[in-house]
Amino acid sequence: FSENASKIARWLHSANGYARLEDSYDPEVFRMAYYRDEGEMDNAYDQATAFQAVFSCKPQKYLKSGEEELTLSLANSHTSSNDPTIPWEDAVYIGEINNPTDFESNPKIDFNFGFGSTAFIDVMYLAIRLIAEDGTEQRIVYKPIKINNEYVTSGTIDTELMDCYTIQNGVIKYINQGVSLLNSKFPTLKHGKTTIKALLNHAASHPVGETCTCSLKLTPRWWKL
């Protein structure tokens, strides 16, 4: 009994801060919660115990469907413009996503892009445009920065954490200085449809036989109350 009770206690206290909490009453959602210590477990002759587990939860109920990644791809997309945000008429249409809830979500965007010749990376930009049904427009532009003398062309834009980073050899490296945001705001996904356009852009002329490639993965993180 003592060993099993100790295992339960260790598990309940194992999370450092908020952790994912699921239950069978509402299996389509999960919450972020932390355990509140409610005292010792009763010992019924070393045979059984009873106790009340109390959790403090954030108000959001996150939909598990919001963990499904939307994968978007680009190929041979380029322009000779020196402005990474225009001309948007040349942007490649890459998809739509629909927010089924009444609440704006804070998506996570993973990107990975490349160009046939590394000589052009220093003049490349990845520009993403999100347009809501009401016409509201949000933009993200990433210009590769160097870490350890190498350009970073893959990473994550986390709009919930309001951080941009890459992971190298298991270590988080921040790349916020390479990211520009329209009106200095991280984008959200409003209720209804959002149209996503993206542009892999470089200021040099496109060499014959070279190919620009980019993949984007967007995790929407839908939630409700």
N, C-alpha and C positions, 0 to 999 in steps of 0.2 A: 504493500500500500504506500509506504513512505516514498519509495523510489518512483512509483507512478505519479503520485501527487507532486513530487519535485519536478518531474518532466513536464507536467502540465503548467506549473508555475513558471518554469524557465521559458517554455514556449510563449506564454502570454506576455512575458516581459522581454522577449528577444528582439522585438522591433525597436529601432532607434528613431523615435518620432512617429509620424503617420505611416501606416501600412495599409495594404489592400485588405478589405473585409467583405466577404461574401456570405450569403445565407441561402437556405432553400426556400424561403418565403417569397423572394423576388429574384429568381435565378438569372434574369436578363440584365441585372445591374450589379454594380459593386460600389462600395464607398471607401473613402480614405478615413482611417480611424486610428486612435491609439487606446490602449487598455488602461483603465483606471483601477488601481489596486484597491480591492474591496475587503481586505483583511484575510485572515487565515481560513483554510478549508476545515470543515468539521470532519472529525474522525469517528466513524461508526464502527468501533471494535476492529479497526484495521481491515475492514471489509468493503467499505463504501464511503463516499463523501458527497456533499452537496454544497454548492456555493453559487453566488450570483456574479456573472461576468458582465461588467459594465464598460461600455466603450464610448468615448467621445468622438463624434463623427463630424466631418465637414458637411455642410448642407447638401452638396451636390450628390446626386445618384448618377454615376457614370454608366452609360449604356455600353454593354459589351460589343454591340455592333459598331460603336465608335472606335474600337480598337482595330477594325479591319482597315488595312492599308489600301489606299488608292494609288496604284502605280501608273506613272505618266512617263512617256518617253519622247525624246527628240532625236532627230538625225539630220545632218546637213543643213542646219539652221544657222544663218549668219547674216550680218549686215556690215557695211563699211562705215556706219555712223560712228562718230566719236562720242556721242551722247548715249549712255547705256540705257536710257529710259525711252528713247524714241529712235526710229519711227515705229510706233506700235502697229501700224497697218502691215508691217512686215513680220510681226510676231506670229509664232506658230500656235494655232489653237490646239490645246492638248486635252481638254476635258471639262466635265461638269461634275459637281458634287452637290447633293441635296441634304440640307440640315432638317431632320424631321421634328426637331424640338422647337420650343419657343425661345430658347436661350442661345446667345452667341457662344460658340465654343472656341477654345484656344488650341489650334492644331499644332502638330509637330511635323516639320518638313525635313526629310532627309534628302540630300542631293549628292550627286556624283557626276562629274563632267570631265571631258577631256578634249584634246585637239591633237591631231596627228603629229604636229611639230611642237615641241616644248618651247621653241623660240618665241612662240606667240602667246604663251600663257600670261605674261606680264601685261598684255593689253586686252585680255579677255574679261568679259563680265557675264554673269548669269543674272538675268532679270526676270522676275515673276510678277504677274499682274493678276489680281483677284477682283472680279466685278460681281457685286451682289445684284439681286433682282431689282432693288430700288435704285440701281445705278451707282451706288457707293463704290469707289475704287480704292484699292490698297495695293501698294507695291513694295517689293523687296528687291534690292540689288546687291549682289555679292561680287566683289573684285578680289581675286586670290591674293592672299598674303603669304609671306614666307615664315616658316617655323623650321629652325635648324637648317636654314639655307635651302629649303625645299618649298615650292609652292603648294598650298593646300587647296585641293580641288574636290574634296568631299567633306561633308560635315552635316550638322544638324542645326536647324533653326527652331528653337523651342519657344513658342509664343506664350506659353503658360509661365515658364521660368524667366522669360524675357532675356534669354541668353542664346548665344550662338557658339558652337564648339565642334571640335573634331576629337577623335580618339586615336592616339598613336601608342602602340605597344601597351594598351590597357590604361593609358594615362589620358585624362581629359585635358585638352589644350583649347583655350578660348580664342575665337576668331571674330569677336565683336567688332574690332576695328576695321574689318573688311566689309561690313554690312551697312547698307544705307536703307532707311525706312521712310516712306512717304509720311510727312508730318511727324516724324520721329515716333511713330506708333507701330507696335507689332500687330500684324493682321489678325482678324478673327473671322469666323464663318458664321454669318447671320442666318436667321431662319429662312428656309427656302433654298433656291438654287444659287450656286456661285459658279460663274464661268472662270476658268483658269487659263491664262495664256502665258507662254514663257518664251524667252529669247536667249540663245547662247550667242553672244555678241563679241566681236573683236574689231579693233580699230585698224587693223592691217588688211590688205587685200587677201582674198582667200586663195591659197596656193593650189595649183592643179593637183588633183589626186589626194588632197587632204580631206579629212572628215571631222566635223564637230559632232560630238555625241554627248548626250546628257540623259540621266535618269533621275526622276523625282519620285519620292514616296511620301504621301501625305496621310498622317493618322489624325482623323478629325476630332476625336475625343468628345462626342456628343454627351450631353448631360441633361438631367431634369431635376425637379424637386419632388 
